[in-house]
Amino acid sequence: MKNLFTLTILLVVIWQANATHNRSGEIIAKQIDELTVQASIITYTKASSIPADRDTLIIRWGDGSSSIVARANGNGEYLEYDTKMNIYIGTHTYQSSGNYTIHMIDPNRNAGIINVNPPNSDNVPFYLETPFTVMTGNSISNNHSPILLQPAVDIAFVGVPFIHVPSAYDIDGDSLTYELQTPMSDIGEMVPYFIPLTEVIPGPNNSISINSNTGEIIWDAPQIEGEYNIAIRVRSYRNGVEIESVLRDMQIMVFPDEELMPDIVQLNGPGNSNIVTVAVGDTVSIDFEINEPDIDQQALWVSSNSGLYDYFNSPATFTTSINGMSATANFQWIVKDEHVRQQPYLIVIRAKGVNAEFGLANYLVVQYRTDFTASLISDPDFIPINFLLSPNPVVNDFFQFSLNIDEIKGLQYRVSNALGISLSTAVIQHKTTKITTKNFPSGWYTLTVIGEHAFGSRLFFVQ
């Protein structure tokens, strides 16, 4: 009991300390030319900490070189909770393709972070990294790290479950996974004296989890007010191989008063635990109803994040109608050819009641996957592709397939596992193609051959 009392007093003292600078952030990168990469450092800093404001930062490119990069969004964009977002953009040309860890380090985190080197978190460097694969050839235009659409600062309340979805989107359609990790202070170094959230007044009422497929974080529930930092690693996979990752350092501000989060009710469409398949030509329309049960709130904010809104010629739309403490919203999406990809799209709905800018957010996640098979079959020019695959089952670390078609120009193949994850893909050069399965675990797989107006697939088993 004495130790618990001492910890409580220490945490309150830390919370009352004046914060200094870096709250959270990440680095995103994209390849813009042969061996040339553009990277953006995104930081969320304490807006009132004017003496510590940075109009430039140093970015290290992972090949021994570094650059001074200027802030690209003026004096920064002011957000909620005494926070502003800063974006610093730089470009770099590498000598060769390969894997590089793009990173930055700044001397100070903000003071008063409960679970990082207490009570001196401001003595711990703030570090971000994005391991990135520099490619050559046709892959250059399809090489982006994931983009995290939801800011890396959020608020919570003591005794109330906290929910957050970072809303990552991969422009290349690569597969994404999410995991929690300890924040870092340098390459290969974790911050000192890190206290996991569940160890701050541990017990059955203090747990945290992250959905590895959607990134949804649930902390049930914060025990003491204060500022906390966690780190989220978002990994990007292509053909079963990790090609980059983003380390997001995130800050959660916990306030003492209990709040009620808004209710988000999906009135039609799929449940939020399902991935629904749609085809080109389909129209997706989902209605939502949002209600704020806390009568002390002054306003209701409703928003949505998705890659479907900003990265296509024919984007999806999200509209809201707010009436006091209740609202309705609609997601509308007409599926076009440009939307076809294997990985699902996340549509994240966020609602928050607001009282003097503070309020607890609730999230709802809906997922859709485009089915290129159904899209092709609905094409009036569709041509089915027949081919032979042997041996099946595969017993000697390889198989081959032979196309029964005259014209192979523009065709490519893809091998996927039973979960639908693409393991290998390539343009078809000959009517007969040999594929290795040396590193494939025993199980069922799918070989797909696809062209602009053509499709064929076969199941095969690897022993």
C-alpha positions in Angstrom: 0.0 0.0 0.0 2.9 2.4 0.8 4.5 1.7 -2.6 1.1 2.4 -4.3 0.7 5.7 -2.4 4.2 6.7 -3.4 3.7 5.9 -7.1 0.4 7.9 -7.0 2.1 11.0 -5.6 4.9 10.7 -8.1 2.5 10.4 -11.0 0.6 13.5 -9.9 3.8 15.5 -9.6 4.8 14.4 -13.1 1.5 15.4 -14.5 1.7 18.9 -13.0 5.2 19.5 -14.6 5.3 21.8 -17.6 5.7 20.0 -20.8 8.4 21.0 -23.3 8.3 19.8 -26.9 7.9 16.5 -28.8 4.7 14.6 -28.1 4.5 12.1 -31.0 5.0 11.5 -34.7 6.2 9.3 -37.6 8.1 9.3 -40.8 6.5 8.4 -44.2 8.4 7.8 -47.4 7.8 7.3 -51.1 10.1 6.6 -54.0 9.8 9.3 -56.6 12.5 8.4 -59.1 15.3 5.9 -59.8 17.0 5.6 -56.4 15.4 8.9 -55.2 13.2 8.9 -52.1 11.1 11.7 -50.6 10.5 11.5 -46.9 8.2 13.5 -44.6 8.9 13.8 -40.8 5.6 14.4 -39.1 5.8 15.6 -35.5 3.1 16.6 -33.0 4.5 19.1 -30.5 3.4 21.1 -27.5 2.1 24.3 -29.1 2.7 26.5 -26.1 6.4 25.4 -25.9 7.5 28.2 -28.2 11.2 28.3 -27.2 11.5 24.6 -28.3 9.8 25.1 -31.6 11.8 23.7 -34.6 11.6 25.3 -38.1 14.2 22.6 -39.3 15.1 19.1 -38.4 17.8 16.7 -39.4 16.8 13.6 -41.2 19.2 10.6 -41.5 18.8 8.5 -44.6 20.3 5.3 -43.4 23.3 5.3 -45.8 25.5 7.5 -43.6 24.2 10.7 -45.0 21.8 13.3 -43.5 20.0 16.5 -44.6 18.6 19.5 -42.8 14.9 19.7 -43.8 12.7 22.8 -43.4 9.2 22.8 -42.1 6.8 22.7 -45.1 3.5 23.7 -43.4 4.4 27.2 -42.3 4.6 27.6 -38.6 2.8 24.3 -38.1 -0.9 23.4 -38.0 -2.6 24.0 -34.6 -4.8 21.1 -33.4 -6.6 20.3 -30.2 -5.0 19.8 -26.7 -2.2 22.4 -27.0 -0.8 20.5 -29.9 0.4 21.4 -33.4 1.4 19.2 -36.3 4.7 19.9 -38.1 5.7 18.5 -41.5 9.3 18.5 -42.7 10.0 17.2 -46.2 13.3 16.2 -47.8 14.6 14.2 -50.8 17.6 12.0 -51.2 19.2 10.0 -54.0 20.9 6.7 -53.0 23.8 5.1 -54.7 22.1 1.7 -55.0 18.9 -0.1 -54.2 18.5 -1.9 -50.9 17.0 -1.5 -47.4 17.7 1.7 -45.5 16.4 2.9 -42.1 15.3 6.5 -42.6 15.3 8.1 -39.1 15.4 11.2 -37.0 16.4 12.0 -33.4 15.5 15.2 -31.5 17.0 15.9 -28.1 13.8 16.3 -26.0 10.4 14.7 -25.5 7.9 16.7 -23.6 8.3 16.7 -19.8 5.9 14.9 -17.5 5.3 11.7 -19.5 4.1 9.2 -16.9 5.6 6.0 -18.3 8.9 7.2 -19.9 11.8 7.7 -17.6 9.7 9.3 -14.8 10.0 12.0 -13.7 12.5 13.1 -16.4 11.0 12.2 -19.7 12.3 15.5 -21.1 15.8 14.1 -20.8 14.9 11.2 -23.2 15.5 11.8 -27.0 12.6 11.6 -29.3 13.3 9.1 -32.1 11.3 8.0 -35.2 12.2 5.5 -37.9 10.9 4.1 -41.2 12.9 1.1 -42.6 12.4 1.5 -46.4 13.2 -0.6 -49.5 14.6 1.4 -52.4 13.6 -0.4 -55.6 14.6 -0.3 -59.3 12.8 -1.0 -62.5 9.0 -1.1 -62.7 8.5 -1.2 -59.0 9.5 2.4 -58.4 6.1 3.9 -59.0 4.6 1.3 -56.5 6.8 2.1 -53.5 5.2 4.0 -50.6 5.3 3.5 -46.9 2.0 3.3 -45.2 0.3 6.6 -44.4 -1.4 7.1 -41.0 -4.5 9.2 -41.5 -5.5 9.7 -37.8 -3.2 12.1 -35.8 -0.8 10.5 -33.3 -2.3 12.4 -30.3 -5.6 11.4 -28.6 -7.2 11.8 -25.2 -8.7 9.4 -22.7 -10.4 9.5 -19.3 -9.8 7.7 -16.0 -11.8 4.6 -15.7 -13.3 4.7 -19.2 -12.2 2.4 -22.1 -10.0 4.2 -24.6 -10.3 3.4 -28.3 -8.1 4.6 -31.1 -7.6 3.6 -34.7 -4.5 5.0 -36.6 -6.2 4.5 -39.9 -3.2 3.4 -41.9 -3.5 3.2 -45.7 -1.0 1.7 -48.2 -1.2 3.4 -51.6 0.5 0.3 -53.2 -2.2 -2.1 -51.9 0.4 -3.9 -49.7 -0.7 -6.0 -46.8 -0.4 -4.2 -43.4 -0.1 -5.5 -39.9 0.0 -3.6 -36.6 1.8 -4.3 -33.3 2.6 -2.4 -30.1 6.2 -1.9 -29.0 8.2 0.2 -26.6 9.0 3.8 -27.9 12.6 4.3 -29.0 15.3 6.8 -28.2 17.9 5.9 -31.0 18.6 3.2 -33.5 18.2 -0.1 -31.7 17.6 1.5 -28.4 14.3 1.6 -26.4 13.5 4.5 -24.1 14.8 4.0 -20.6 12.6 3.0 -17.7 9.5 2.5 -19.9 6.4 1.5 -17.9 3.8 -0.5 -19.9 0.4 1.1 -19.6 -0.9 -2.0 -17.9 1.7 -1.6 -15.1 0.5 1.8 -14.1 -1.8 0.6 -11.2 -2.0 -3.0 -12.6 -5.0 -5.1 -12.2 -8.0 -6.7 -13.9 -9.4 -3.3 -14.9 -6.2 -2.3 -16.8 -5.6 -4.1 -20.1 -4.5 -3.1 -23.6 -4.8 -4.8 -27.0 -4.3 -4.0 -30.6 -6.0 -5.6 -33.6 -3.2 -6.8 -35.8 -5.3 -6.4 -39.0 -7.1 -3.0 -38.4 -4.8 -1.4 -35.8 -7.7 -0.7 -33.4 -6.2 -0.1 -29.9 -8.4 -0.7 -26.8 -7.0 0.4 -23.4 -9.5 -0.8 -20.8 -9.0 1.4 -18.8 -6.6 4.2 -17.8 -6.1 4.4 -14.1 -4.4 7.7 -13.4 -4.5 11.1 -15.2 -1.4 12.2 -17.1 0.4 11.9 -20.4 1.5 8.5 -21.7 3.4 7.4 -24.8 3.2 4.1 -26.7 4.7 3.0 -30.0 2.9 1.3 -32.9 4.8 -0.6 -35.6 2.9 -0.7 -38.9 4.5 -3.3 -41.2 4.0 -3.5 -45.0 4.2 -6.8 -46.9 4.4 -7.6 -50.6 4.4 -11.1 -51.9 4.8 -12.3 -48.4 8.0 -10.2 -47.8 8.2 -7.2 -45.5 9.4 -4.2 -47.5 9.0 -1.4 -45.1 7.6 -0.4 -41.7 6.6 2.8 -39.9 7.3 3.4 -36.2 4.6 5.7 -34.8 5.3 7.2 -31.4 1.9 8.2 -30.0 0.8 10.2 -27.0 -2.4 9.6 -25.0 -3.5 12.3 -22.6 -5.6 11.0 -19.8 -7.9 13.4 -17.9 -9.6 12.8 -14.5 -13.3 13.3 -15.2 -15.2 10.3 -16.5 -16.8 10.9 -19.9 -19.2 8.9 -22.0 -18.3 8.2 -25.6 -20.8 8.7 -28.4 -22.7 5.7 -29.7 -22.2 4.9 -33.4 -24.8 2.6 -34.9 -24.4 1.2 -38.4 -28.0 1.1 -39.8 -27.3 -1.1 -42.9 -24.4 -2.9 -44.6 -22.0 -5.4 -43.1 -21.1 -5.8 -39.5 -17.8 -4.1 -38.5 -16.1 -7.5 -37.9 -16.6 -8.7 -41.5 -14.8 -8.1 -44.7 -17.3 -7.6 -47.5 -16.4 -8.3 -51.1 -17.6 -6.0 -53.8 -17.1 -5.9 -57.6 -16.6 -3.1 -60.1 -19.9 -1.4 -60.9 -21.3 -2.0 -57.4 -22.6 0.9 -55.3 -21.9 0.8 -51.6 -24.0 3.0 -49.4 -23.9 2.7 -45.6 -25.9 4.9 -43.1 -24.8 5.6 -39.6 -26.6 7.1 -36.6 -24.5 8.8 -33.9 -25.8 9.9 -30.4 -23.9 11.7 -27.6 -25.2 10.5 -24.2 -23.3 13.0 -22.2 -25.6 16.0 -21.6 -22.6 18.2 -20.5 -21.1 18.2 -24.0 -21.4 21.3 -26.1 -21.0 19.9 -29.6 -20.7 16.6 -31.5 -18.0 16.0 -34.1 -18.2 13.2 -36.6 -15.5 12.4 -39.2 -14.2 9.5 -41.3 -10.8 8.4 -42.5 -10.1 6.1 -45.5 -7.7 5.8 -48.4 -10.8 5.8 -50.6 -11.4 9.5 -50.0 -8.1 11.1 -51.3 -6.1 8.8 -53.6 -8.5 8.0 -56.5 -10.0 9.8 -59.5 -13.4 8.5 -58.4 -13.3 8.8 -54.6 -15.8 7.6 -52.0 -17.7 10.3 -50.1 -18.7 10.7 -46.4 -21.4 13.2 -45.5 -22.8 14.2 -42.1 -25.9 16.0 -40.8 -25.5 17.1 -37.1 -28.4 18.2 -35.0 -27.4 19.1 -31.5 -26.1 15.9 -29.8 -27.2 13.5 -32.5 -26.1 13.1 -36.1 -26.6 10.9 -39.2 -23.9 10.1 -41.7 -23.6 8.3 -45.0 -20.7 6.6 -46.7 -21.1 6.3 -50.5 -18.8 4.5 -52.9 -19.2 3.6 -56.5 -16.6 0.8 -57.2 -14.4 1.5 -60.3 -11.6 -0.4 -62.0 -9.0 1.8 -60.2 -10.2 0.5 -56.9 -9.4 -3.2 -57.7 -6.8 -4.6 -55.3 -6.3 -7.7 -53.1 -6.1 -6.0 -49.7 -9.2 -4.7 -48.0 -10.1 -1.0 -47.6 -10.7 0.3 -44.1 -13.4 2.9 -43.5 -13.0 4.4 -40.0 -15.9 6.4 -38.5 -14.9 8.6 -35.5 -17.4 10.5 -33.3 -16.6 12.7 -30.3 -18.5 14.9 -28.0 -16.8 18.2 -27.3 -16.7 20.4 -24.2 -14.1 23.1 -24.3 -12.3 21.0 -27.0 -12.1 17.9 -24.7 -14.1 14.8 -25.4 -13.8 11.1 -25.6 -13.8 9.6 -29.1 -15.5 6.4 -30.3 -14.5 4.5 -33.5 -16.2 2.1 -35.8 -14.3 0.2 -38.6 -15.9 -1.2 -41.8 -13.9 -3.2 -44.3 -14.4 -3.9 -48.0 -12.4 -5.9 -50.5 -12.7 -5.6 -54.2 -13.1 -8.9 -56.1 -11.2 -8.8 -59.4 -12.7 -12.1 -60.4 -16.3 -10.8 -60.1 -15.2 -7.6 -61.7 -13.7 -9.3 -64.7 -16.6 -11.7 -65.3 -19.0 -8.8 -65.5 -16.8 -7.4 -68.3 -18.5 -8.0 -71.7 -15.0 -8.6 -73.2 -14.1 -11.2 -70.5 -12.0 -14.2 -71.7 -11.6 -17.2 -69.4 -8.0 -18.5 -69.3 -7.5 -22.3 -69.3 -4.2 -23.7 -68.2 -2.6 -27.0 -67.0 -0.8 -27.1 -63.6 1.4 -30.0 -62.7 2.4 -31.8 -60.6 -0.5 -31.3 -58.2 0.1 -32.0 -55.3 3.5 -30.4 -55.5 6.2 -32.7 -54.2 9.6 -31.6 -55.4 9.8 -27.8 -54.6 8.4 -26.6 -57.9 5.5 -26.8 -60.3 4.8 -25.5 -63.8 1.8 -24.2 -65.6 1.1 -24.2 -69.3 -1.4 -21.7 -70.9 -3.9 -22.8 -73.5 -4.1 -19.4 -75.1 -2.5 -17.8 -78.2 -1.7 -14.3 -76.9 0.1 -14.0 -73.5 1.1 -10.3 -73.8 -0.1 -8.4 -70.7 -0.7 -11.5 -68.6 0.7 -11.9 -65.1 0.4 -14.6 -62.5 0.0 -14.5 -58.7 0.4 -17.2 -56.1 -1.6 -16.7 -52.9 -1.8 -18.7 -49.7 -5.1 -19.9 -48.1 -5.5 -16.5 -46.3 -5.4 -14.7 -49.7 -1.9 -13.2 -49.0 0.1 -12.8 -52.2 3.4 -14.7 -52.1 4.8 -14.1 -55.5 3.8 -12.3 -58.7 5.3 -11.7 -62.1 4.6 -10.9 -65.7 4.3 -14.1 -67.8 7.0 -14.3 -70.4 6.3 -17.8 -71.9 3.4 -20.1 -72.3 5.0 -22.5 -69.9 6.2 -21.1 -66.6 8.1 -22.8 -63.7 7.5 -21.6 -60.1 9.5 -22.7 -57.0 7.7 -23.6 -53.8 10.8 -24.4 -51.8 9.9 -22.1 -48.9 6.2 -22.8 -48.9 4.7 -24.6 -45.9 2.5 -27.5 -46.6 -1.0 -26.5 -47.4 -3.4 -25.1 -50.1 -2.5 -22.3 -52.5 -4.1 -20.5 -55.4 -2.4 -19.7 -58.8 -4.2 -16.9 -60.5 -3.5 -15.7 -64.1 -5.0 -12.3 -64.9 -5.0 -9.8 -67.8 -7.0 -6.7 -68.7 -10.0 -8.8 -69.8 -8.9 -12.3 -68.9 -8.8 -14.5 -65.8 -8.2 -18.0 -64.7 -7.2 -19.7 -61.4 -6.4 -23.2 -60.0 -6.0 -24.5 -56.5 -2.9 -26.6 -55.7 -1.5 -28.4 -52.7 2.1 -28.3 -51.5 3.0 -31.4 -49.5 
